[in-house]
């Protein structure tokens, strides 16, 4: 067993214990940085993992050392058999969490509690109703906001994920931080990252340094407390002295955390991505359906993992569209 566990260790000795599973490419929002305006071609239903296949693949990873699974989408809750998947995965020795846009999450609170899900990440890029409607192309702000408060009241650990974009929501950074004053919530600012169809360029990005500049101009420097980051954490965590909640910055572009990466991604159509930035994928689903072992495919994929950002180890490389336009749009990778 000790030898087989090595399939989750790459050539840089990074041990992968965290698997993010996308359950669907569909979503009930249309966020501009995630989905191209014209939409995306969806995989035929027959090409998507069934709930049994999700479980079988997940169990293989857990057997080899994965201790945490996060369910993502699209929006994972729009999948009709979501509760069945949750029940199956809860039988594994693993911590389950979920990323959602919270539009319909109130319908699943009992199931989330029943199957031990405590940690919920909610995507929310604006506290302004009009901006929310603009970025998501849907009018669901009130529902999302009220569901966030409901999750907190139901004692879930809630993190808000806000993708920052210049001339859109950087003027809300301070408001987001103030949102943590009376709520035990973590707001996480995410640097805008390049994916197919989201028209990324560096000039649209708000960097880690810029976020801190906004914070230091609004609050006394001595009141901005640096918190201890968890092992393998992707975020740099802070809180304002006396506030119930905290804020954090995920600086995938300007200050990547690749050295301690322990994450793998499984797309809804059964492709393993060893890095969010990498265009390369490994087909686990076809192998599984052929009755073959998926372990050699996993091992080969992890051995091929680059040290930094799918091989884009400088900002100059990241700025070349030909290097990241071959990657999927975020909606079909999984948030």
C-alpha positions as CSV (number, residue, x, y, z in Angstrom):
1,X,0.0,0.0,0.0
2,X,2.9,2.4,0.8
3,X,4.2,2.0,-2.8
4,X,0.8,2.6,-4.4
5,X,0.4,5.8,-2.4
6,X,3.2,7.2,-4.4
7,X,0.9,7.6,-7.4
8,X,-0.2,10.9,-5.7
9,X,3.3,12.2,-5.2
10,X,4.9,14.1,-8.0
11,X,8.5,14.6,-9.0
12,X,8.8,17.7,-6.8
13,X,7.7,15.5,-3.8
14,X,4.3,17.3,-3.6
15,X,1.7,14.9,-2.1
16,X,-1.8,15.4,-3.4
17,X,-4.4,14.9,-0.7
18,X,-7.1,17.2,-2.0
19,X,-9.4,16.4,-5.0
20,X,-11.9,18.8,-6.5
21,X,-14.7,17.1,-8.4
22,X,-16.8,19.0,-10.8
23,X,-20.3,17.4,-11.0
24,X,-21.7,19.3,-13.9
25,X,-20.8,21.8,-16.6
26,X,-24.1,23.5,-16.1
27,X,-24.8,26.6,-14.0
28,X,-27.8,28.8,-13.2
29,X,-25.6,31.9,-13.4
30,X,-23.5,33.2,-16.4
31,X,-20.5,34.9,-14.7
32,X,-18.5,36.7,-17.3
33,X,-15.0,35.6,-16.1
34,X,-16.2,32.0,-15.9
35,X,-18.3,31.5,-19.0
36,X,-17.8,33.0,-22.5
37,X,-20.6,35.3,-23.5
38,X,-21.7,33.0,-26.3
39,X,-21.8,30.1,-23.8
40,X,-19.9,26.8,-24.1
41,X,-20.5,23.5,-25.9
42,X,-21.6,21.1,-23.1
43,X,-20.5,17.5,-23.0
44,X,-23.2,15.1,-24.0
45,X,-24.9,13.4,-21.0
46,X,-23.4,10.1,-22.0
47,X,-19.9,11.6,-21.6
48,X,-20.5,12.7,-18.0
49,X,-19.7,10.7,-15.0
50,X,-22.6,8.9,-13.4
51,X,-22.9,9.0,-9.6
52,X,-21.5,5.5,-9.5
53,X,-18.5,6.5,-11.5
54,X,-18.0,9.7,-9.4
55,X,-17.9,7.4,-6.4
56,X,-15.6,4.8,-7.9
57,X,-13.0,7.3,-9.1
58,X,-13.2,9.2,-5.8
59,X,-12.7,6.0,-3.8
60,X,-9.5,5.3,-5.8
61,X,-8.1,8.6,-4.9
62,X,-9.1,8.2,-1.2
63,X,-7.5,4.8,-1.1
64,X,-4.2,6.4,-2.2
65,X,-4.2,9.3,0.3
66,X,-6.8,11.9,-0.6
67,X,-8.3,13.2,2.6
68,X,-10.4,16.1,1.3
69,X,-13.0,16.3,-1.5
70,X,-14.6,19.5,-2.7
71,X,-17.7,19.3,-4.9
72,X,-17.9,22.0,-7.6
73,X,-19.5,22.7,-10.9
74,X,-20.7,24.7,-12.9
75,X,-23.2,24.8,-10.0
76,X,-23.1,21.3,-8.4
77,X,-26.5,21.7,-6.9
78,X,-28.3,21.8,-10.3
79,X,-27.4,18.2,-10.8
80,X,-30.5,16.1,-10.1
81,X,-28.6,13.3,-8.2
82,X,-26.5,15.7,-6.1
83,X,-27.9,14.2,-2.8
84,X,-27.2,10.7,-4.0
85,X,-23.6,11.6,-4.8
86,X,-23.2,13.3,-1.4
87,X,-24.5,10.2,0.3
88,X,-22.1,7.9,-1.6
89,X,-19.1,10.1,-1.0
90,X,-20.0,10.5,2.7
91,X,-19.3,6.8,3.1
92,X,-15.6,7.4,2.4
93,X,-13.1,8.4,5.0
94,X,-12.8,12.0,3.7
95,X,-13.7,15.6,4.5
96,X,-16.4,16.8,2.2
97,X,-16.9,20.4,1.2
98,X,-18.7,22.3,-1.5
99,X,-18.4,25.4,-3.7
100,X,-21.7,26.9,-4.8
101,X,-23.2,30.2,-6.0
102,X,-25.9,29.7,-3.2
103,X,-28.9,30.5,-5.5
104,X,-30.7,27.3,-4.4
105,X,-28.5,26.0,-1.5
106,X,-31.3,26.6,1.0
107,X,-33.0,23.5,-0.5
108,X,-30.1,21.3,0.5
109,X,-29.3,22.5,4.0
110,X,-30.7,19.3,5.6
111,X,-28.7,17.0,3.2
112,X,-25.5,19.0,3.8
113,X,-25.9,18.6,7.5
114,X,-26.9,14.9,7.3
115,X,-23.7,14.0,5.3
116,X,-21.3,16.1,7.4
117,X,-20.6,19.0,5.1
118,X,-19.4,21.9,7.2
119,X,-17.3,24.1,4.9
120,X,-19.1,26.0,2.1
121,X,-17.5,28.4,-0.3
122,X,-19.9,30.8,-2.0
123,X,-19.0,32.7,-5.1
124,X,-20.0,36.4,-4.7
125,X,-18.2,39.1,-6.7
126,X,-20.2,42.1,-5.6
127,X,-22.2,43.3,-2.6
128,X,-24.0,45.7,-5.0
129,X,-27.2,44.3,-6.5
130,X,-26.8,46.0,-9.9
131,X,-23.1,44.9,-10.2
132,X,-24.1,41.4,-9.2
133,X,-26.7,41.3,-12.0
134,X,-24.2,42.6,-14.5
135,X,-21.4,40.1,-13.7
136,X,-23.7,37.1,-13.4
137,X,-26.2,38.1,-16.1
138,X,-28.9,37.0,-13.7
139,X,-31.1,38.8,-11.1
140,X,-30.5,36.6,-8.0
141,X,-28.7,38.9,-5.6
142,X,-31.3,38.9,-2.9
143,X,-31.7,35.1,-2.9
144,X,-27.9,34.6,-2.7
145,X,-27.4,37.2,0.0
146,X,-30.2,35.8,2.2
147,X,-28.9,32.3,1.7
148,X,-25.4,33.3,2.8
149,X,-26.9,34.6,6.1
150,X,-29.0,31.5,6.4
151,X,-25.9,29.3,6.1
152,X,-24.1,31.3,8.8
153,X,-27.2,31.0,11.1
154,X,-27.2,27.2,10.4
155,X,-23.5,27.1,11.7
156,X,-21.8,26.3,8.4
157,X,-18.3,27.7,7.9
158,X,-18.8,30.1,5.0
159,X,-16.2,31.6,2.8
160,X,-17.0,34.2,0.1
161,X,-14.9,34.0,-3.1
162,X,-14.7,37.3,-4.9
163,X,-12.9,37.6,-8.2
164,X,-11.5,41.1,-8.5
165,X,-11.5,42.9,-11.8
166,X,-10.3,46.5,-12.5
167,X,-13.0,49.0,-13.1
168,X,-15.6,46.6,-11.8
169,X,-15.4,45.7,-8.2
170,X,-12.0,46.9,-6.8
171,X,-13.9,49.8,-5.2
172,X,-15.7,47.2,-3.0
173,X,-12.6,45.7,-1.4
174,X,-13.1,47.8,1.7
175,X,-16.8,47.1,1.8
176,X,-16.1,43.4,1.6
177,X,-13.7,43.6,4.5
178,X,-16.2,45.6,6.6
179,X,-18.7,42.8,5.8
180,X,-16.6,40.6,8.1
181,X,-17.1,42.9,11.1
182,X,-20.2,41.3,12.6
183,X,-20.3,38.0,10.7
184,X,-18.0,35.0,11.3
185,X,-17.2,34.8,7.6
186,X,-14.1,34.8,5.5
187,X,-14.0,37.0,2.4
188,X,-11.4,35.8,-0.1
189,X,-10.2,38.0,-2.9
190,X,-9.1,36.1,-6.0
191,X,-6.8,37.5,-8.7
192,X,-8.4,37.4,-12.1
193,X,-7.0,34.3,-13.9
194,X,-6.8,33.5,-17.6
195,X,-9.2,30.9,-19.2
196,X,-10.6,30.3,-22.6
197,X,-13.1,32.9,-23.5
198,X,-12.8,35.2,-20.5
199,X,-10.8,37.9,-22.3
200,X,-8.1,38.0,-19.7
201,X,-5.3,40.5,-19.7
202,X,-3.0,41.6,-17.0
203,X,-4.4,45.2,-17.0
204,X,-7.8,43.9,-15.7
205,X,-6.2,42.2,-12.6
206,X,-6.1,43.5,-9.1
207,X,-3.0,42.1,-7.4
208,X,-2.3,41.0,-3.9
209,X,-0.3,44.2,-3.3
210,X,-3.1,46.4,-4.5
211,X,-5.6,44.7,-2.2
212,X,-3.3,45.3,0.7
213,X,-2.9,48.9,-0.3
214,X,-6.7,49.4,-0.2
215,X,-6.8,47.8,3.2
216,X,-4.0,49.8,4.6
217,X,-5.6,53.1,3.4
218,X,-8.9,52.2,5.1
219,X,-7.7,50.7,8.3
220,X,-5.0,51.4,10.9
221,X,-2.0,49.2,9.9
222,X,-1.7,48.0,13.5
223,X,-5.3,46.7,13.3
224,X,-4.7,44.5,10.2
225,X,-3.6,41.2,11.7
226,X,-1.8,38.5,9.8
227,X,-3.3,35.1,10.6
228,X,-1.6,31.8,10.5
229,X,-2.3,30.1,7.2
230,X,-3.3,26.4,7.2
231,X,-0.9,23.9,5.6
232,X,-1.2,23.8,1.8
233,X,-3.3,27.0,2.0
234,X,-3.8,28.9,-1.2
235,X,-4.7,32.1,0.6
236,X,-2.8,34.6,2.7
237,X,-5.1,35.3,5.6
238,X,-5.8,38.5,7.6
239,X,-8.4,40.0,9.9
240,X,-9.2,43.4,11.3
241,X,-8.7,43.6,15.0
242,X,-12.1,43.1,16.8
243,X,-13.9,41.8,13.7
244,X,-15.7,38.5,13.9
245,X,-14.6,37.4,10.4
246,X,-11.5,37.6,8.3
247,X,-10.3,38.3,4.8
248,X,-7.7,36.6,2.5
249,X,-6.1,36.9,-0.8
250,X,-5.5,34.2,-3.4
251,X,-2.7,35.4,-5.5
252,X,-2.5,32.7,-8.2
253,X,-1.0,35.1,-10.7
254,X,1.4,37.5,-8.9
255,X,2.4,35.2,-6.0
256,X,1.6,31.6,-6.8
257,X,1.6,28.9,-4.1
258,X,2.7,26.1,-6.4
259,X,5.5,24.8,-4.1
260,X,2.9,23.5,-1.6
261,X,0.2,22.5,-4.1
262,X,-1.7,19.4,-3.0
263,X,-4.7,19.8,-5.4
264,X,-6.0,17.8,-8.3
265,X,-9.2,18.4,-10.3
266,X,-11.6,16.0,-11.9
267,X,-13.9,17.4,-14.5
268,X,-17.5,16.4,-14.9
269,X,-16.6,14.4,-18.0
270,X,-14.0,12.4,-16.1
271,X,-10.8,14.2,-17.1
272,X,-8.0,14.6,-14.5
273,X,-6.3,18.0,-14.5
274,X,-3.1,18.1,-12.5
275,X,-3.1,21.9,-12.5
276,X,-5.8,24.6,-12.9
277,X,-3.6,26.4,-15.4
278,X,-2.7,23.4,-17.5
279,X,-4.4,22.6,-20.8
280,X,-3.3,18.9,-20.5
281,X,-5.9,16.4,-19.3
282,X,-5.9,12.7,-18.6
283,X,-9.0,10.6,-19.4
284,X,-10.0,8.6,-16.4
285,X,-13.6,8.0,-17.4
286,X,-12.9,6.2,-20.7
287,X,-10.3,4.0,-18.9
288,X,-12.8,3.2,-16.2
289,X,-15.5,2.3,-18.7
290,X,-13.1,0.0,-20.5
291,X,-12.8,-2.0,-17.3
292,X,-9.1,-1.0,-16.9
293,X,-7.3,0.3,-13.8
294,X,-7.2,4.1,-13.6
295,X,-4.2,4.1,-11.3
296,X,-1.6,4.1,-14.1
297,X,-3.3,7.1,-15.7
298,X,-3.4,9.0,-12.4
299,X,0.3,8.2,-11.8
300,X,1.3,9.3,-15.3
301,X,-0.7,12.6,-15.0
302,X,0.9,13.5,-11.6
303,X,4.4,12.7,-12.8
304,X,3.8,15.1,-15.7
305,X,2.8,18.0,-13.4
306,X,4.9,21.2,-13.9
307,X,6.5,22.9,-11.0
308,X,4.6,26.2,-11.6
309,X,1.3,27.1,-13.2
310,X,1.2,24.4,-15.9
311,X,4.6,25.5,-17.2
312,X,3.7,29.2,-17.3
313,X,6.4,30.1,-14.7
314,X,6.7,33.8,-15.5
315,X,4.1,36.6,-16.0
316,X,5.5,37.0,-19.5
317,X,4.4,33.5,-20.4
318,X,1.1,34.0,-18.7
319,X,0.4,37.0,-21.0
320,X,0.7,34.9,-24.1
321,X,-2.8,34.0,-25.2
322,X,-1.6,31.0,-27.1
323,X,-0.4,29.4,-23.9
324,X,-3.7,29.7,-21.9
325,X,-6.3,29.8,-24.6
326,X,-6.0,26.0,-25.1
327,X,-7.2,25.6,-21.5
328,X,-10.9,25.1,-21.0
329,X,-13.3,27.9,-19.8
330,X,-13.7,27.8,-16.1
331,X,-17.3,26.6,-16.3
332,X,-16.1,23.3,-17.7
333,X,-13.1,22.8,-15.4
334,X,-14.9,23.2,-12.1
335,X,-14.7,26.1,-9.7
